[in-house]
């Protein structure tokens, strides 16, 4: 196992990054090809590694769908290119199971028929009472730090699962749980076999022979006593069988719950609420789907109403013992002007220069040049002192200079992005979408007035027409490069500007996308332009902004009808104007009297609508009336995965791209969304 050790003169803890191998025992009895196993037990293993709930949940996610191999790879090359002959099965239904001794990770191991030799070995090990002969070994890639007090190696991050192999010598407290498929019906009638976490097993059997023995004993002279004992034994075994079956069903329900929550796009807070309502009891799959659907609908409605923004972003929280890495991250945050939780972290002084931050993380106060061939840090590193392991996009180690810098930049970006005005959300609908496939919003027609049905006359049948608005979401983003020269020149001011400028660019690009539906008069779902002076839409005026022109627009919206020709009586709520018409909009909507009237007539437009000034509008004369999205659909904006905010990613693998060729760290911003006009009747344009 390769690992690099860094001792910083300002740090007391040692951080080591490398491969961590843990093993769990697997035994069983009976025939079958699906076995419930414990992959790893929480707490401290025999090898000295300590796994907390966070590490176990990361392992559970990585083990899902992983292949099972026979024996470890003998070399690094074989680890990457494993032979198909080594594959003996695969894992599924992996889940974290909470318990008092630190929790564990369970999964179902499916063994292929071609690996019957392995199944026979598992059965024989069980029959001989030697469960420790067979085991599972997980080979993961991650980071750990040394706890000086307990001398334990605490796992801080699990980045990658290299393999999960069938080997010997278990060491992490794992165990065989149960065989899911049992085919031996001739020799084991009604037999239940289960294993404890220590590898011990017990058999409790209810067979016809035992019932026959009880009957013969009753006929012999001790009928009453023997019958009572037999009935008591049978009743005890029946209750034990029921308890075991209930445990199996409960565990199956918990596995289903965790798998569906992981597959959903719900944020963690919503997942916790669903988990709290269902965990620890039996439920039907239909009830689970209903809970998830209700949570998704609630989030979508809150986003559409503008009550929440950016629900795809989870703010970082700090709990328990504060580590040195958390204090260093806080110093980076303070360097970017972010708020620090002094109640948990104490008085943390922010870095005052890039030199200080780089020296603090890498331990290199001289900023020596060069790229170490044996190290895993990015391009701005120093041979032996680099403390970091492999880094992958969107999931990096906490000791990495590039990661720490990128994390603070991302926080600054999100804070500035959410502070940027987004008044388009007042009249547009915001919804989460799952993927980049074409989105279709079907709009059904409407019924006319219900006809009178005469006595003994059949009801007349009517049909509904429909139309569909479609759009395909797109990905937008940029790469931002921070060179080694920028760090050497200690150009902190330049780096500080990057997240703010990215936030402005992302917010402005999104606003341009939304307002383009108004300014470009696009062709919409009914193959006509959004604004027309007559049929089919009748929502385009020809007068400059004034109280009279607004009254004409309001009347046109009131006269909009449904597919059956019935007037809807829609009322506009917002007046959208370019900067050139800002003061005109204030005059016509906030004056008590009609502007320019010699008789000081009452202004009926006083407070009727709310002005919105949009610098993204291309015309200096066009103005728009829009309805409230809670009353009428207008424009829909869908965000992939429900991620409303842009995301910042880090790429600092030393042997990839600009990191190797130009000594540069890359930061990538990504924003994924799409949209369309879904109903023209809530929109009116003047001139």
ZAMARGU-4260 file (C-alpha; in steps of 0.2 Angstrom, whole numbers, plus 5000, padded with zeros to 4 digits):
<rodrens>
0) 5000/5000/5000 | 5008/5016/4994 | 5006/5031/5005 | 5013/5048/5008 | 5016/5056/5025
5) 5017/5075/5028 | 5022/5083/5044 | 5018/5102/5045 | 5027/5112/5058 | 5010/5120/5061
10) 5000/5104/5062 | 5000/5091/5076 | 4991/5077/5067 | 4998/5066/5053 | 4987/5063/5037
15) 4991/5048/5027 | 4983/5044/5010 | 4983/5027/5002 | 4974/5011/4999 | 4965/5003/5014
20) 4960/4984/5013 | 4947/4977/5025 | 4940/4959/5026 | 4923/4952/5032 | 4919/4934/5035
25) 4906/4925/5025 | 4898/4908/5030 | 4882/4899/5026 | 4872/4883/5026 | 4860/4876/5013
30) 4860/4878/4994 | 4857/4894/4984 | 4866/4908/4975 | 4861/4923/4984 | 4868/4927/5001
35) 4865/4942/5013 | 4882/4947/5020 | 4889/4961/5030 | 4903/4970/5020 | 4910/4979/5034
40) 4907/4983/5053 | 4908/5001/5059 | 4920/5006/5073 | 4938/5001/5074 | 4945/4986/5064
45) 4959/4974/5068 | 4970/4984/5056 | 4967/5000/5067 | 4956/5009/5055 | 4940/5018/5062
50) 4925/5019/5051 | 4911/5031/5056 | 4893/5033/5049 | 4899/5044/5034 | 4913/5032/5029
55) 4901/5017/5030 | 4887/5026/5019 | 4901/5030/5006 | 4906/5012/5005 | 4887/5007/5004
60) 4885/5018/4989 | 4901/5012/4980 | 4898/4993/4984 | 4881/4994/4975 | 4882/4984/4958
65) 4901/4980/4961 | 4908/4964/4954 | 4914/4950/4966 | 4931/4943/4962 | 4941/4927/4968
70) 4957/4933/4977 | 4965/4950/4977 | 4974/4956/4961 | 4993/4952/4962 | 4999/4968/4955
75) 4993/4986/4951 | 4991/4982/4933 | 4979/4967/4937 | 4969/4978/4948 | 4964/4989/4933
80) 4962/4974/4921 | 4955/4960/4930 | 4952/4944/4921 | 4934/4938/4918 | 4939/4921/4925
85) 4941/4929/4942 | 4923/4936/4942 | 4912/4925/4954 | 4897/4936/4957 | 4891/4954/4960
90) 4883/4964/4975 | 4867/4973/4975 | 4854/4980/4988 | 4869/4988/4998 | 4863/4999/5013
95) 4870/5006/5029 | 4862/4998/5044 | 4862/5008/5060 | 4866/4999/5076 | 4873/5002/5094
100) 4891/4997/5090 | 4894/5009/5076 | 4883/5002/5062 | 4887/4991/5047 | 4886/4989/5028
105) 4875/4975/5022 | 4873/4969/5004 | 4867/4954/4994 | 4880/4943/4986 | 4874/4934/4970
110) 4886/4920/4966 | 4886/4914/4948 | 4882/4896/4944 | 4900/4895/4936 | 4907/4898/4953
115) 4898/4883/4961 | 4915/4878/4968 | 4914/4894/4979 | 4897/4890/4985 | 4902/4872/4990
120) 4916/4879/5000 | 4905/4891/5009 | 4893/4877/5013 | 4907/4865/5019 | 4915/4879/5030
125) 4898/4881/5038 | 4896/4862/5041 | 4913/4861/5049 | 4910/4875/5060 | 4925/4885/5053
130) 4916/4901/5046 | 4933/4910/5047 | 4940/4901/5032 | 4930/4911/5019 | 4930/4930/5019
135) 4927/4946/5009 | 4940/4959/5007 | 4936/4977/5001 | 4950/4986/4992 | 4946/5005/4993
140) 4955/5021/4989 | 4954/5035/5001 | 4961/5046/5015 | 4963/5044/5034 | 4971/5054/5048
145) 4979/5049/5064 | 4970/5052/5081 | 4985/5056/5092 | 4974/5052/5108 | 4968/5034/5103
150) 4982/5031/5090 | 4967/5026/5078 | 4967/5029/5060 | 4951/5038/5057 | 4944/5037/5039
155) 4940/5054/5033 | 4935/5051/5014 | 4932/5035/5004 | 4935/5040/4986 | 4934/5024/4975
160) 4931/5006/4977 | 4944/4996/4968 | 4937/4979/4971 | 4928/4967/4983 | 4936/4950/4983
165) 4933/4933/4990 | 4948/4930/5001 | 4953/4923/5018 | 4957/4931/5035 | 4943/4943/5039
170) 4947/4958/5050 | 4934/4971/5050 | 4920/4962/5060 | 4909/4957/5045 | 4898/4942/5045
175) 4887/4930/5035 | 4869/4935/5038 | 4858/4923/5029 | 4855/4913/5013 | 4841/4921/5002
180) 4837/4905/4991 | 4836/4888/4999 | 4833/4873/4988 | 4836/4858/4999 | 4819/4853/5004
185) 4821/4834/5006 | 4833/4834/5021 | 4829/4850/5030 | 4810/4852/5032 | 4805/4869/5039
190) 4823/4872/5044 | 4829/4890/5049 | 4848/4894/5050 | 4855/4910/5055 | 4872/4917/5060
195) 4877/4929/5074 | 4889/4944/5071 | 4903/4933/5079 | 4901/4920/5066 | 4892/4907/5077
200) 4876/4898/5071 | 4861/4889/5078 | 4848/4877/5071 | 4830/4876/5077 | 4820/4863/5067
205) 4802/4858/5067 | 4801/4841/5058 | 4787/4827/5056 | 4799/4815/5065 | 4799/4826/5081
210) 4780/4827/5080 | 4779/4808/5079 | 4791/4806/5094 | 4779/4817/5104 | 4764/4807/5099
215) 4773/4790/5104 | 4778/4797/5120 | 4760/4802/5124 | 4755/4784/5121 | 4768/4777/5133
220) 4763/4782/5151 | 4769/4800/5151 | 4756/4807/5139 | 4751/4823/5148 | 4768/4829/5153
225) 4776/4824/5136 | 4762/4832/5126 | 4764/4849/5137 | 4783/4849/5134 | 4781/4846/5115
230) 4768/4859/5113 | 4778/4872/5123 | 4794/4868/5112 | 4783/4869/5096 | 4776/4886/5102
235) 4793/4893/5107 | 4800/4888/5090 | 4785/4895/5081 | 4787/4912/5089 | 4806/4911/5085
240) 4802/4908/5067 | 4790/4922/5067 | 4803/4934/5075 | 4816/4929/5062 | 4804/4931/5047
245) 4798/4948/5054 | 4817/4953/5055 | 4819/4948/5037 | 4804/4957/5031 | 4810/4973/5041
250) 4827/4972/5034 | 4820/4970/5017 | 4809/4986/5019 | 4824/4996/5026 | 4835/4991/5011
255) 4821/4996/4999 | 4819/5013/5008 | 4838/5017/5007 | 4839/5011/4989 | 4824/5022/4983
260) 4830/5037/4993 | 4847/5036/4985 | 4839/5035/4968 | 4828/5050/4971 | 4833/5068/4967
265) 4827/5074/4985 | 4839/5084/4995 | 4846/5076/5011 | 4834/5086/5022 | 4818/5079/5013
270) 4826/5061/5013 | 4828/5062/5032 | 4810/5066/5034 | 4804/5052/5023 | 4817/5040/5032
275) 4810/5046/5049 | 4792/5042/5044 | 4796/5024/5037 | 4812/5018/5045 | 4810/5004/5058
280) 4793/4997/5053 | 4785/4987/5039 | 4777/4996/5024 | 4771/4993/5006 | 4781/4999/4992
285) 4767/5009/4986 | 4767/5019/5002 | 4786/5023/5000 | 4783/5029/4982 | 4769/5040/4988
290) 4780/5048/5002 | 4794/5051/4989 | 4782/5058/4976 | 4774/5070/4989 | 4791/5077/4995
295) 4795/5080/4976 | 4779/5089/4973 | 4781/5100/4989 | 4798/5105/4984 | 4793/5109/4966
300) 4778/5119/4972 | 4789/5129/4984 | 4801/5133/4970 | 4787/5138/4958 | 4780/5150/4972
305) 4797/5157/4974 | 4797/5153/4993 | 4814/5143/4992 | 4829/5145/4980 | 4843/5134/4977
310) 4836/5119/4986 | 4849/5108/4977 | 4863/5116/4988 | 4866/5110/5005 | 4876/5121/5017
315) 4891/5114/5025 | 4889/5110/5044 | 4902/5106/5057 | 4898/5094/5071 | 4907/5085/5085
320) 4926/5088/5087 | 4933/5102/5076 | 4948/5095/5066 | 4963/5105/5060 | 4957/5103/5042
325) 4941/5111/5046 | 4950/5126/5054 | 4961/5127/5038 | 4945/5127/5028 | 4938/5141/5039
330) 4954/5151/5036 | 4951/5150/5017 | 4933/5155/5019 | 4938/5170/5029 | 4951/5175/5015
335) 4936/5176/5003 | 4925/5186/5015 | 4914/5172/5020 | 4905/5171/5038 | 4914/5159/5050
340) 4904/5150/5064 | 4915/5156/5078 | 4904/5147/5091 | 4910/5130/5084 | 4927/5135/5077
345) 4933/5149/5088 | 4942/5164/5082 | 4949/5159/5066 | 4960/5171/5057 | 4959/5171/5038
350) 4974/5169/5027 | 4980/5186/5021 | 4989/5180/5006 | 4990/5165/4994 | 5008/5162/4999
355) 5002/5160/5017 | 4988/5148/5012 | 4999/5138/5001 | 5013/5136/5013 | 5000/5131/5027
360) 4993/5117/5017 | 5008/5110/5009 | 5021/5114/5022 | 5032/5122/5009 | 5036/5139/5015
365) 5049/5142/5001 | 5037/5138/4987 | 5049/5127/4978 | 5046/5122/4960 | 5044/5106/4952
370) 5032/5091/4950 | 5035/5075/4959 | 5033/5059/4949 | 5028/5049/4964 | 5016/5061/4972
375) 4998/5063/4969 | 4996/5082/4971 | 4992/5094/4957 | 5005/5104/4947 | 5009/5117/4961
380) 5017/5105/4973 | 5033/5100/4981 | 5040/5083/4980 | 5041/5074/4997 | 5030/5087/5007
385) 5014/5085/4996 | 5001/5078/5008 | 4987/5073/4996 | 4981/5058/4987 | 4972/5055/4971
390) 4959/5068/4967 | 4944/5066/4956 | 4931/5079/4949 | 4918/5084/4962 | 4925/5073/4976
395) 4942/5078/4982 | 4952/5076/4998 | 4951/5089/5012 | 4970/5092/5013 | 4972/5097/4995
400) 4977/5115/4992 | 4967/5116/4976 | 4951/5108/4985 | 4952/5120/5000 | 4954/5135/4988
405) 4940/5128/4977 | 4928/5125/4991 | 4929/5142/4997 | 4927/5149/4979 | 4912/5138/4977
410) 4904/5145/4994 | 4908/5163/4988 | 4901/5159/4971 | 4884/5153/4978 | 4883/5167/4990
415) 4885/5180/4976 | 4874/5171/4964 | 4859/5170/4977 | 4862/5189/4980 | 4860/5193/4962
420) 4843/5199/4957 | 4832/5185/4950 | 4815/5194/4948 | 4811/5183/4933 | 4806/5170/4946
425) 4791/5180/4951 | 4782/5177/4934 | 4791/5160/4928 | 4789/5143/4935 | 4804/5134/4942
430) 4804/5115/4942 | 4816/5100/4944 | 4819/5089/4930 | 4828/5072/4930 | 4839/5072/4914
435) 4843/5080/4897 | 4829/5071/4888 | 4816/5082/4879 | 4803/5088/4892 | 4785/5088/4886
440) 4771/5098/4894 | 4754/5092/4888 | 4740/5105/4889 | 4722/5097/4888 | 4708/5107/4880
445) 4692/5113/4890 | 4674/5108/4890 | 4661/5120/4885 | 4645/5123/4895 | 4636/5107/4900
450) 4621/5104/4889 | 4603/5100/4896 | 4600/5081/4896 | 4581/5078/4893 | 4572/5063/4901
455) 4576/5046/4894 | 4589/5054/4883 | 4607/5048/4883 | 4621/5059/4887 | 4631/5066/4873
460) 4649/5062/4872 | 4663/5075/4870 | 4681/5074/4867 | 4696/5085/4872 | 4709/5091/4861
465) 4727/5094/4867 | 4744/5103/4863 | 4761/5101/4870 | 4775/5113/4874 | 4792/5104/4873
470) 4810/5109/4877 | 4827/5101/4879 | 4838/5107/4893 | 4856/5112/4890 | 4873/5112/4899
475) 4882/5129/4901 | 4899/5132/4909 | 4917/5138/4908 | 4934/5132/4913 | 4944/5144/4925
480) 4963/5141/4926 | 4974/5147/4941 | 4992/5146/4936 | 5007/5142/4947 | 5013/5160/4942
485) 4998/5167/4950 | 5001/5159/4966 | 5020/5163/4966 | 5015/5181/4962 | 5003/5181/4977
490) 4989/5188/4967 | 4976/5186/4980 | 4965/5200/4973 | 4964/5192/4956 | 4959/5175/4963
495) 4946/5184/4975 | 4937/5191/4959 | 4935/5174/4951 | 4919/5167/4960 | 4911/5184/4960
500) 4913/5186/4942 | 4907/5168/4938 | 4892/5171/4949 | 4887/5186/4939 | 4890/5177/4923
505) 4879/5163/4928 | 4865/5173/4935 | 4865/5185/4920 | 4866/5171/4907 | 4851/5163/4915
510) 4841/5180/4915 | 4845/5182/4897 | 4838/5165/4893 | 4822/5169/4902 | 4819/5186/4895
515) 4824/5181/4878 | 4806/5172/4877 | 4799/5190/4878 | 4811/5200/4867 | 4813/5188/4852
520) 4795/5184/4850 | 4798/5165/4847 | 4787/5152/4839 | 4779/5142/4853 | 4770/5126/4855
525) 4755/5130/4843 | 4767/5134/4828 | 4763/5153/4829 | 4773/5167/4836 | 4771/5171/4855
530) 4764/5188/4851 | 4751/5192/4837 | 4740/5207/4834 | 4725/5196/4830 | 4722/5178/4830
535) 4728/5166/4836 | 4734/5175/4852 | 4728/5193/4851 | 4741/5198/4864 | 4752/5211/4855
540) 4748/5230/4856 | 4754/5245/4846 | 4755/5259/4859 | 4769/5266/4870 | 4769/5263/4888
545) 4755/5274/4896 | 4740/5271/4908 | 4728/5270/4892 | 4740/5257/4884 | 4741/5247/4900
550) 4722/5247/4901 | 4720/5240/4883 | 4733/5226/4887 | 4723/5222/4903 | 4707/5221/4894
555) 4715/5209/4881 | 4721/5198/4894 | 4704/5198/4902 | 4696/5192/4886 | 4708/5177/4883
560) 4698/5161/4882 | 4701/5143/4884 | 4699/5129/4871 | 4680/5130/4872 | 4680/5148/4869
565) 4676/5153/4888 | 4684/5169/4894 | 4696/5166/4908 | 4696/5183/4916 | 4715/5183/4918
570) 4723/5198/4928 | 4741/5203/4925 | 4752/5205/4941 | 4769/5212/4934 | 4774/5225/4922
575) 4791/5221/4914 | 4801/5235/4906 | 4819/5239/4900 | 4829/5251/4909 | 4824/5265/4897
580) 4806/5264/4903 | 4810/5262/4922 | 4804/5280/4927 | 4789/5279/4915 | 4784/5263/4923
585) 4785/5271/4940 | 4775/5286/4935 | 4760/5276/4927 | 4759/5264/4942 | 4762/5275/4957
590) 4754/5291/4952 | 4737/5295/4961 | 4732/5305/4946 | 4733/5301/4927 | 4749/5308/4921
595) 4747/5323/4910 | 4728/5325/4913 | 4723/5343/4915 | 4708/5337/4926 | 4719/5327/4938
600) 4708/5312/4934 | 4711/5297/4946 | 4724/5285/4940 | 4716/5267/4939 | 4733/5259/4937
605) 4739/5265/4954 | 4746/5249/4962 | 4738/5238/4949 | 4754/5229/4944 | 4772/5228/4951
610) 4786/5235/4940 | 4801/5224/4936 | 4816/5232/4927 | 4825/5219/4916 | 4842/5226/4908
615) 4842/5210/4898 | 4828/5216/4887 | 4835/5221/4870 | 4822/5234/4865 | 4821/5251/4873
620) 4802/5253/4869 | 4794/5236/4872 | 4785/5233/4889 | 4776/5217/4895 | 4761/5212/4906
625) 4763/5195/4914 | 4752/5185/4926 | 4756/5176/4942 | 4762/5158/4939 | 4751/5152/4953
630) 4736/5158/4943 | 4741/5155/4925 | 4756/5146/4917 | 4768/5157/4907 | 4786/5152/4906
635) 4793/5136/4913 | 4812/5134/4918 | 4818/5117/4922 | 4834/5113/4931 | 4842/5096/4929
640) 4843/5086/4945 | 4834/5101/4954 | 4851/5110/4955 | 4845/5128/4953 | 4862/5135/4958
645) 4878/5133/4947 | 4891/5121/4953 | 4910/5123/4954 | 4921/5108/4951 | 4939/5105/4954
650) 4951/5095/4942 | 4969/5093/4949 | 4975/5076/4944 | 4994/5079/4941 | 4995/5068/4925
655) 4980/5075/4916 | 4978/5090/4904 | 4984/5108/4909 | 4989/5102/4926 | 5004/5092/4918
660) 5008/5103/4903 | 5006/5120/4910 | 5007/5119/4929 | 4989/5125/4931 | 4974/5121/4942
665) 4957/5120/4933 | 4940/5125/4940 | 4925/5121/4930 | 4908/5130/4932 | 4892/5121/4926
670) 4874/5126/4925 | 4861/5115/4917 | 4843/5120/4913 | 4831/5123/4899 | 4814/5131/4897
675) 4799/5135/4886 | 4783/5146/4885 | 4769/5134/4891 | 4754/5146/4889 | 4753/5162/4879
680) 4737/5169/4888 | 4747/5175/4903 | 4758/5187/4893 | 4755/5203/4884 | 4767/5214/4874
685) 4766/5233/4870 | 4774/5240/4854
</rodrens>
